[in-house]
């Protein structure tokens, strides 16, 4: 009787654990993006300095969101092997890669002056 009741919960354990892990990775990536934007901000800089910081920022954002796409990709592979639905995790990984491409093409360095 107990085995029959716990059997229904097993299918949700993977989904809940994977959601927690992927959400944590995406939150860390969002914070890393903000820190990268703050670190590459310029205040009254020359045109060459602003352009250099913008290139560094775009490269940093591409790296951050591409690395963030690894977690949902691995979850999708595990889900596929466990014969669970893998498409939601693949869509999240694709969204991370799309965000990396978008920010890599359009990000501009901020002007957060501390003085």
Buried (B, 14 or more C-beta within 10 A) or exposed (E): EEEEEEEEEEEEEBBEEBBEBBEEBBEBBEEBBEEBBEBBBBEEBEEEEBEBBBEBBBBBBBBBBBBBBEBBBBBBEBBBEEEBEBEBBBEBBBBBBEBBBEBBEEBEBBEEEEE
